[in-house]
Amino acid sequence: MKHWTLDDMPWAKFDPSLVDPELLRIVKAASLVEFNGGDYATYLCNVFDDDPSFQEAARGWAVEEVQHGAVLARWAALADPSFDFDKSFARFKEGFSIPVSATHSIRGSRAGELVARCIVETGTSSYYTAVADAAQEPVLKSICRHIASDELRHYKLFYDYLKNYLAREGLSRLERLKIGLSRMQESEDDELAYAYFAANAPAHSAFNREIYTSAYMVRAYRFYRREHVERVVAMVFKACGFKPHTVWQGMVNRAAWWLMQTKTRRAISKAA
């Protein structure tokens, strides 16, 4: 099946009057993170150096990630003609990097690496779904729906390889859960904060992790609804080997929604 391209987006329907300026800020940041997919593919190909099938899949995944960055950047430039994507991306790369030279997974095993990749795709799929549901501007809504669909497919891709590596390496549900929780915590590390800084801060500004983490979280978390959080929990349960749609998941759903609201309130307080 042919993958969509930038030309498939309904650019003629772009309506500047419906652009949310706060949403625009996080779209700019997302364009930088997505466009950096090539570096992640390099890292994954190093970790899975003797698995040509996975390497091919990882490179194909990266092509789509880079396309996500390109389409978001194009929309952001329509919404704000002053947005210089190339300059912002160079600024991002200057301040944030991933271990592309690593030859072993930072998760301790290949199965652990694939658990972490599933967690990332869980987060991005739910994130773009939340933005698509919240966006009023029709082109952005279409873009985010396409990206969310891709991210869900990417989750399934990594999950299929995870099952293969679990059969070879073995990784308990508790170990998978620890990796999953650790990777979820990393969603609040320097990558997103620095991307927000690189895309939005005035020239010559200094990066402050706490300030820009809060600035990003205030804008990103406000789009989540309960059903988005519950979708995250279900996908994380599956990646970690737990049965979804159980009493336990219901309890985690409530806890996750409470935690999301709490973090949002804290971010608002810090931003103020």
C-alpha contacts under 8 A as a table, 3 or more apart, distances in Angstrom:
res1	aa1	res2	aa2	distance
4	W	8	D	6.20
5	T	8	D	5.39
5	T	9	M	7.49
5	T	67	Q	7.85
6	L	9	M	5.72
6	L	67	Q	7.81
6	L	71	V	5.94
7	D	10	P	7.91
9	M	139	V	6.90
9	M	142	S	7.06
9	M	143	I	6.83
10	P	13	K	5.71
10	P	14	F	7.45
10	P	139	V	5.89
10	P	142	S	7.69
11	W	14	F	5.49
11	W	139	V	6.20
13	K	138	P	6.70
13	K	139	V	6.42
14	F	137	E	6.91
14	F	138	P	6.50
14	F	139	V	5.54
15	D	18	L	5.69
15	D	19	V	7.18
15	D	137	E	6.11
15	D	138	P	7.29
15	D	139	V	7.99
16	P	19	V	5.36
16	P	79	A	6.18
16	P	137	E	7.56
18	L	136	Q	5.78
18	L	137	E	4.88
19	V	23	L	7.80
19	V	24	L	7.18
19	V	79	A	6.76
19	V	136	Q	7.19
19	V	137	E	5.70
20	D	23	L	5.23
20	D	24	L	6.13
20	D	135	A	7.72
20	D	136	Q	7.94
21	P	24	L	4.89
21	P	25	R	6.54
22	E	25	R	5.33
22	E	26	I	7.10
22	E	219	R	6.32
23	L	26	I	5.45
23	L	27	V	6.30
23	L	219	R	6.69
23	L	220	A	7.65
24	L	27	V	5.04
24	L	28	K	6.25
24	L	76	A	6.62
24	L	79	A	7.50
25	R	28	K	5.32
25	R	29	A	6.57
25	R	196	Y	7.29
25	R	199	A	7.52
25	R	200	N	6.55
26	I	29	A	4.94
26	I	30	A	6.05
26	I	196	Y	6.65
26	I	216	Y	6.77
26	I	219	R	6.92
26	I	220	A	6.68
27	V	30	A	4.96
27	V	31	S	6.16
27	V	72	L	6.50
27	V	73	A	7.85
27	V	76	A	6.88
28	K	31	S	5.26
28	K	32	L	6.88
28	K	72	L	7.13
28	K	73	A	6.49
28	K	76	A	6.12
28	K	196	Y	7.37
28	K	199	A	5.73
28	K	200	N	7.59
29	A	32	L	5.47
29	A	33	V	6.68
29	A	192	L	7.14
29	A	195	A	4.83
29	A	196	Y	4.63
29	A	197	F	7.83
29	A	198	A	7.47
29	A	199	A	5.50
29	A	200	N	7.75
30	A	33	V	5.17
30	A	34	E	6.05
30	A	69	G	7.01
30	A	72	L	7.48
30	A	192	L	7.84
30	A	195	A	7.28
30	A	196	Y	7.98
31	S	34	E	5.33
31	S	35	F	6.02
31	S	68	H	7.00
31	S	69	G	4.02
31	S	70	A	6.69
31	S	71	V	7.80
31	S	72	L	5.24
31	S	73	A	5.44
32	L	35	F	5.21
32	L	36	N	6.43
32	L	69	G	6.16
32	L	85	F	7.92
32	L	88	S	7.62
32	L	89	F	5.68
32	L	92	F	7.20
32	L	195	A	6.26
32	L	199	A	7.70
33	V	36	N	5.36
33	V	37	G	7.36
33	V	69	G	7.15
33	V	191	E	7.55
33	V	192	L	7.34
33	V	195	A	6.62
34	E	37	G	5.68
34	E	65	E	5.30
34	E	66	V	5.66
34	E	67	Q	7.86
34	E	68	H	5.95
34	E	69	G	4.57
35	F	38	G	7.47
35	F	65	E	6.29
35	F	66	V	4.13
35	F	67	Q	7.02
35	F	68	H	6.88
35	F	69	G	4.27
35	F	70	A	6.63
36	N	39	D	5.93
36	N	40	Y	7.23
36	N	65	E	7.81
36	N	66	V	6.57
36	N	69	G	7.92
37	G	40	Y	5.20
37	G	41	A	6.36
37	G	62	A	4.94
37	G	63	V	7.46
37	G	65	E	5.43
37	G	66	V	5.62
38	G	41	A	5.07
38	G	42	T	6.35
38	G	59	R	7.69
38	G	62	A	5.43
38	G	63	V	7.37
38	G	66	V	7.10
39	D	42	T	5.07
39	D	43	Y	6.36
39	D	98	I	7.23
39	D	100	V	6.27
40	Y	43	Y	5.07
40	Y	44	L	6.18
40	Y	62	A	7.49
40	Y	98	I	7.40
40	Y	100	V	7.10
41	A	44	L	5.03
41	A	45	C	6.00
41	A	58	A	5.62
41	A	59	R	5.77
41	A	61	W	7.86
41	A	62	A	5.88
42	T	45	C	5.19
42	T	46	N	6.28
42	T	100	V	5.94
43	Y	46	N	5.20
43	Y	47	V	6.35
43	Y	99	P	6.73
43	Y	100	V	4.51
43	Y	101	S	6.71
43	Y	102	A	6.52
43	Y	103	T	7.66
44	L	47	V	5.05
44	L	48	F	6.06
44	L	55	Q	7.34
44	L	58	A	6.97
45	C	48	F	5.09
45	C	49	D	5.51
45	C	54	F	7.82
45	C	55	Q	5.19
45	C	58	A	7.15
46	N	49	D	4.93
46	N	100	V	7.87
46	N	101	S	7.47
46	N	102	A	6.78
46	N	103	T	5.15
46	N	104	H	7.40
47	V	102	A	7.18
47	V	103	T	5.02
47	V	104	H	4.98
47	V	105	S	5.75
47	V	110	R	7.36
48	F	51	D	5.45
48	F	52	P	7.93
48	F	54	F	7.11
48	F	55	Q	6.80
48	F	110	R	7.45
49	D	52	P	7.35
49	D	55	Q	7.53
51	D	54	F	5.54
51	D	55	Q	6.26
52	P	55	Q	4.90
52	P	56	E	6.09
53	S	56	E	5.31
53	S	57	A	6.38
54	F	57	A	4.93
54	F	58	A	5.99
54	F	161	Y	7.67
55	Q	58	A	5.00
55	Q	59	R	6.18
56	E	59	R	5.22
56	E	60	G	6.27
57	A	60	G	5.11
57	A	61	W	6.09
58	A	61	W	4.96
58	A	62	A	6.18
59	R	62	A	5.05
59	R	63	V	6.39
60	G	63	V	5.20
60	G	64	E	6.66
61	W	64	E	5.35
61	W	65	E	6.32
61	W	154	H	7.13
62	A	65	E	4.88
62	A	66	V	6.10
63	V	66	V	5.27
63	V	67	Q	6.27
64	E	67	Q	4.94
64	E	68	H	6.27
64	E	150	D	7.95
65	E	68	H	5.02
65	E	69	G	6.53
66	V	69	G	5.08
66	V	70	A	6.29
67	Q	70	A	4.92
67	Q	71	V	6.15
68	H	71	V	5.35
68	H	72	L	6.16
68	H	147	I	6.58
69	G	72	L	5.26
69	G	73	A	6.01
70	A	73	A	5.06
70	A	74	R	6.17
71	V	74	R	5.08
71	V	75	W	6.31
71	V	143	I	7.42
72	L	75	W	5.16
72	L	76	A	6.09
72	L	143	I	7.55
73	A	76	A	4.98
73	A	77	A	6.14
73	A	85	F	6.43
74	R	77	A	5.20
74	R	78	L	6.43
75	W	78	L	5.09
75	W	79	A	6.26
75	W	139	V	7.77
75	W	140	L	7.02
76	A	79	A	5.00
76	A	80	D	5.87
76	A	81	P	7.78
76	A	83	F	7.01
77	A	80	D	4.91
77	A	81	P	4.76
77	A	82	S	7.00
77	A	83	F	5.48
77	A	84	D	7.55
77	A	85	F	7.91
78	L	81	P	5.74
80	D	83	F	5.67
81	P	84	D	7.99
83	F	199	A	7.99
84	D	87	K	5.52
84	D	88	S	6.16
85	F	88	S	5.02
85	F	89	F	5.92
85	F	199	A	7.71
86	D	89	F	5.17
86	D	90	A	6.19
87	K	90	A	5.17
87	K	91	R	6.23
88	S	91	R	5.01
88	S	92	F	6.17
88	S	198	A	5.37
88	S	199	A	5.24
89	F	92	F	4.92
89	F	93	K	6.16
89	F	198	A	7.23
89	F	199	A	7.65
90	A	93	K	5.16
90	A	94	E	6.09
91	R	94	E	5.11
91	R	95	G	6.50
91	R	198	A	5.63
92	F	95	G	5.39
92	F	96	F	5.93
92	F	194	Y	6.59
92	F	195	A	5.84
92	F	198	A	5.27
92	F	199	A	7.86
93	K	96	F	5.26
93	K	97	S	6.25
94	E	97	S	7.64
95	G	194	Y	7.23
96	F	190	D	7.48
96	F	191	E	6.53
96	F	194	Y	7.00
99	P	102	A	5.52
102	A	105	S	7.32
104	H	108	G	7.52
104	H	109	S	7.58
105	S	108	G	5.57
105	S	109	S	5.80
105	S	110	R	6.25
105	S	112	G	7.88
105	S	113	E	6.07
106	I	109	S	7.72
106	I	113	E	7.42
107	R	110	R	7.54
107	R	112	G	5.30
107	R	113	E	5.42
107	R	116	A	7.75
107	R	179	I	7.08
108	G	112	G	6.41
108	G	113	E	7.57
109	S	112	G	5.03
109	S	113	E	6.26
109	S	169	E	7.99
110	R	113	E	4.90
110	R	114	L	6.32
110	R	165	Y	6.96
111	A	114	L	5.15
111	A	115	V	6.31
111	A	162	L	5.71
111	A	165	Y	5.31
111	A	166	L	5.87
111	A	169	E	6.94
111	A	170	G	7.73
111	A	171	L	7.06
112	G	115	V	5.03
112	G	116	A	6.31
112	G	171	L	7.59
112	G	176	R	6.69
112	G	179	I	6.67
113	E	116	A	5.10
113	E	117	R	6.29
114	L	117	R	4.88
114	L	118	C	6.16
114	L	158	F	6.00
114	L	159	Y	7.12
114	L	161	Y	7.31
114	L	162	L	5.46
115	V	118	C	5.14
115	V	119	I	6.35
115	V	158	F	7.94
115	V	159	Y	7.57
115	V	162	L	6.79
115	V	176	R	6.61
115	V	179	I	7.06
115	V	180	G	6.55
115	V	239	A	6.19
115	V	240	C	7.17
116	A	119	I	5.05
116	A	120	V	6.34
116	A	179	I	6.52
116	A	180	G	5.94
116	A	183	R	5.95
117	R	120	V	5.06
117	R	121	E	6.28
117	R	155	Y	7.54
117	R	158	F	6.60
118	C	121	E	5.17
118	C	122	T	6.06
118	C	155	Y	5.17
118	C	156	K	7.92
118	C	158	F	5.98
118	C	159	Y	6.32
118	C	236	V	7.79
118	C	239	A	6.51
119	I	122	T	4.96
119	I	123	G	6.31
119	I	180	G	6.18
119	I	183	R	6.87
119	I	184	M	6.94
119	I	235	M	7.95
119	I	236	V	6.35
119	I	239	A	7.48
120	V	123	G	5.18
120	V	124	T	6.28
120	V	183	R	7.54
120	V	184	M	7.68
121	E	124	T	5.10
121	E	125	S	5.88
121	E	151	E	5.51
121	E	152	L	6.66
121	E	154	H	6.46
121	E	155	Y	5.16
122	T	125	S	5.38
122	T	126	S	6.28
122	T	151	E	7.53
122	T	152	L	7.13
122	T	155	Y	6.57
122	T	232	V	5.93
122	T	235	M	6.27
122	T	236	V	7.07
123	G	126	S	5.37
123	G	127	Y	5.94
123	G	232	V	6.66
124	T	127	Y	4.88
124	T	128	Y	6.07
124	T	148	A	7.03
124	T	151	E	6.35
125	S	128	Y	5.54
125	S	129	T	6.16
125	S	147	I	7.53
125	S	148	A	4.51
125	S	149	S	7.02
125	S	150	D	7.79
125	S	151	E	4.93
125	S	152	L	5.57
126	S	129	T	5.02
126	S	130	A	6.08
126	S	148	A	7.06
126	S	228	H	5.78
126	S	229	V	7.56
126	S	231	R	7.03
126	S	232	V	6.46
127	Y	130	A	5.11
127	Y	131	V	6.27
127	Y	148	A	7.71
127	Y	224	Y	7.56
127	Y	228	H	7.87
128	Y	131	V	4.98
128	Y	132	A	5.93
128	Y	144	C	5.21
128	Y	145	R	6.81
128	Y	147	I	6.71
128	Y	148	A	5.12
129	T	132	A	5.08
129	T	133	D	6.15
129	T	144	C	6.67
129	T	145	R	6.30
129	T	148	A	5.65
129	T	228	H	7.58
130	A	133	D	5.17
130	A	134	A	6.23
130	A	223	F	5.73
130	A	224	Y	5.45
130	A	225	R	7.24
130	A	228	H	6.53
131	V	134	A	5.04
131	V	135	A	5.80
131	V	141	K	7.47
131	V	144	C	6.79
131	V	223	F	6.15
131	V	224	Y	7.88
132	A	135	A	5.30
132	A	140	L	7.16
132	A	141	K	4.54
132	A	142	S	7.23
132	A	143	I	7.92
132	A	144	C	5.18
132	A	145	R	5.88
133	D	141	K	7.26
134	A	223	F	6.18
135	A	138	P	7.50
135	A	140	L	6.82
135	A	141	K	5.64
136	Q	141	K	7.01
137	E	140	L	5.68
137	E	141	K	6.27
138	P	141	K	5.02
138	P	142	S	6.25
139	V	142	S	5.16
139	V	143	I	6.18
140	L	143	I	4.97
140	L	144	C	6.07
141	K	144	C	5.34
141	K	145	R	6.24
142	S	145	R	5.19
142	S	146	H	6.33
143	I	146	H	5.25
143	I	147	I	6.25
144	C	147	I	4.99
144	C	148	A	5.90
145	R	148	A	5.11
145	R	149	S	6.22
146	H	149	S	5.23
146	H	150	D	6.35
147	I	150	D	4.99
147	I	151	E	6.16
148	A	151	E	5.08
148	A	152	L	6.27
149	S	152	L	5.23
149	S	153	R	6.37
150	D	153	R	5.08
150	D	154	H	6.14
151	E	154	H	4.84
151	E	155	Y	6.20
152	L	155	Y	5.05
152	L	156	K	6.52
153	R	156	K	5.11
153	R	157	L	6.26
154	H	157	L	4.88
154	H	158	F	6.29
155	Y	158	F	5.36
155	Y	159	Y	5.97
156	K	159	Y	4.93
156	K	160	D	6.09
157	L	160	D	5.38
157	L	161	Y	6.66
158	F	161	Y	5.18
158	F	162	L	6.00
159	Y	162	L	4.78
159	Y	163	K	6.32
159	Y	239	A	6.86
160	D	163	K	5.35
160	D	164	N	6.75
161	Y	164	N	5.11
161	Y	165	Y	6.35
162	L	165	Y	5.15
162	L	166	L	6.00
163	K	166	L	5.13
163	K	167	A	6.44
164	N	167	A	5.36
164	N	168	R	6.75
165	Y	168	R	4.98
165	Y	169	E	5.84
165	Y	170	G	7.38
166	L	169	E	5.21
166	L	170	G	4.58
166	L	171	L	6.13
167	A	170	G	5.86
171	L	175	E	6.18
171	L	176	R	6.53
172	S	175	E	5.14
172	S	176	R	6.19
173	R	176	R	4.97
173	R	177	L	5.99
173	R	240	C	5.59
173	R	241	G	5.51
173	R	242	F	7.27
174	L	177	L	4.99
174	L	178	K	6.21
174	L	240	C	7.78
175	E	178	K	5.13
175	E	179	I	6.33
176	R	179	I	5.17
176	R	180	G	6.05
176	R	239	A	7.74
176	R	240	C	5.02
176	R	241	G	7.62
177	L	180	G	4.90
177	L	181	L	6.05
177	L	240	C	5.34
178	K	181	L	5.25
178	K	182	S	6.04
179	I	182	S	5.03
179	I	183	R	6.10
180	G	183	R	5.20
180	G	184	M	6.17
180	G	236	V	7.29
180	G	240	C	7.14
181	L	184	M	5.04
181	L	185	Q	6.22
182	S	185	Q	5.15
182	S	186	E	6.41
183	R	186	E	4.96
183	R	187	S	6.75
184	M	187	S	5.35
184	M	188	E	7.88
185	Q	188	E	5.93
185	Q	189	D	7.48
186	E	189	D	4.91
187	S	191	E	7.81
187	S	192	L	7.24
188	E	191	E	7.79
188	E	192	L	6.91
188	E	193	A	7.46
188	E	213	T	6.94
189	D	192	L	6.76
189	D	193	A	6.95
189	D	213	T	7.89
190	D	193	A	5.08
190	D	194	Y	5.51
190	D	209	R	6.70
190	D	213	T	7.70
191	E	194	Y	5.27
191	E	195	A	6.04
192	L	195	A	4.99
192	L	196	Y	6.12
192	L	213	T	7.32
192	L	216	Y	7.39
193	A	196	Y	5.17
193	A	197	F	6.25
193	A	209	R	6.43
193	A	212	Y	5.12
193	A	213	T	4.59
193	A	215	A	8.00
193	A	216	Y	6.33
194	Y	197	F	4.88
194	Y	198	A	5.94
194	Y	207	F	7.33
194	Y	209	R	7.49
194	Y	212	Y	7.17
195	A	198	A	5.05
195	A	199	A	6.05
196	Y	199	A	5.31
196	Y	200	N	5.95
196	Y	201	A	7.66
196	Y	212	Y	6.72
196	Y	215	A	7.98
196	Y	216	Y	6.30
197	F	200	N	5.37
197	F	201	A	5.04
197	F	207	F	6.75
197	F	212	Y	6.21
198	A	201	A	6.16
201	A	205	S	6.39
202	P	205	S	5.69
207	F	212	Y	7.53
208	N	211	I	5.47
208	N	212	Y	6.17
209	R	212	Y	5.43
209	R	213	T	5.77
210	E	213	T	5.22
210	E	214	S	6.15
211	I	214	S	5.37
211	I	215	A	6.16
211	I	270	K	7.59
211	I	271	A	6.84
212	Y	215	A	4.78
212	Y	216	Y	6.02
213	T	216	Y	5.24
213	T	217	M	6.11
214	S	217	M	5.08
214	S	218	V	5.98
214	S	267	A	4.78
214	S	268	I	7.18
214	S	270	K	6.45
214	S	271	A	5.84
215	A	218	V	5.47
215	A	219	R	6.69
215	A	267	A	7.30
215	A	271	A	6.10
216	Y	219	R	5.49
216	Y	220	A	6.03
217	M	220	A	5.07
217	M	221	Y	5.52
217	M	264	T	6.76
217	M	267	A	6.26
218	V	221	Y	5.90
218	V	222	R	6.43
218	V	264	T	5.99
218	V	267	A	5.56
218	V	268	I	5.69
218	V	271	A	7.66
219	R	222	R	5.84
219	R	223	F	7.65
220	A	223	F	6.16
220	A	224	Y	7.82
221	Y	224	Y	5.60
221	Y	260	M	7.43
221	Y	264	T	6.21
222	R	264	T	7.12
224	Y	228	H	6.04
224	Y	229	V	7.07
225	R	228	H	5.42
225	R	229	V	6.71
226	R	229	V	5.24
226	R	230	E	6.24
226	R	257	W	6.34
227	E	230	E	5.01
227	E	231	R	6.16
228	H	231	R	5.15
228	H	232	V	6.47
229	V	232	V	5.08
229	V	233	V	6.41
229	V	253	N	7.13
229	V	256	A	6.91
229	V	257	W	6.34
230	E	233	V	5.08
230	E	234	A	6.29
230	E	253	N	5.44
230	E	256	A	7.95
230	E	257	W	7.87
231	R	234	A	5.21
231	R	235	M	6.33
232	V	235	M	5.30
232	V	236	V	6.12
233	V	236	V	5.11
233	V	237	F	6.04
233	V	249	Q	7.21
233	V	252	V	7.25
233	V	253	N	6.40
233	V	256	A	7.77
234	A	237	F	5.14
234	A	238	K	6.39
234	A	244	P	5.45
234	A	245	H	7.21
234	A	249	Q	7.23
235	M	238	K	5.14
235	M	239	A	6.30
235	M	244	P	7.95
236	V	239	A	5.12
236	V	240	C	6.11
237	F	240	C	5.24
237	F	241	G	6.18
237	F	242	F	4.90
237	F	243	K	6.44
237	F	244	P	5.91
237	F	249	Q	7.78
238	K	241	G	5.19
238	K	242	F	5.59
238	K	243	K	6.41
238	K	244	P	6.45
239	A	242	F	7.66
243	K	246	T	6.77
244	P	249	Q	6.25
245	H	249	Q	5.97
245	H	250	G	7.25
246	T	249	Q	5.16
246	T	250	G	6.43
247	V	250	G	5.06
247	V	251	M	6.44
248	W	251	M	5.15
248	W	252	V	6.30
249	Q	252	V	4.96
249	Q	253	N	5.91
250	G	253	N	4.96
250	G	254	R	6.44
251	M	254	R	5.34
251	M	255	A	6.33
252	V	255	A	4.94
252	V	256	A	5.86
253	N	256	A	5.17
253	N	257	W	6.16
254	R	257	W	5.23
254	R	258	W	6.20
255	A	258	W	5.11
255	A	259	L	6.11
256	A	259	L	4.99
256	A	260	M	6.09
257	W	260	M	5.08
257	W	261	Q	6.28
258	W	261	Q	5.23
258	W	262	T	6.10
259	L	262	T	4.98
259	L	263	K	6.06
260	M	263	K	5.23
260	M	264	T	6.16
261	Q	264	T	5.07
261	Q	265	R	6.24
262	T	265	R	5.19
262	T	266	R	6.23
263	K	266	R	5.05
263	K	267	A	6.04
264	T	267	A	5.10
264	T	268	I	6.17
265	R	268	I	5.11
265	R	269	S	6.18
266	R	269	S	5.02
266	R	270	K	6.18
267	A	270	K	5.10
267	A	271	A	5.98
268	I	271	A	5.08
268	I	272	A	6.11
269	S	272	A	5.20
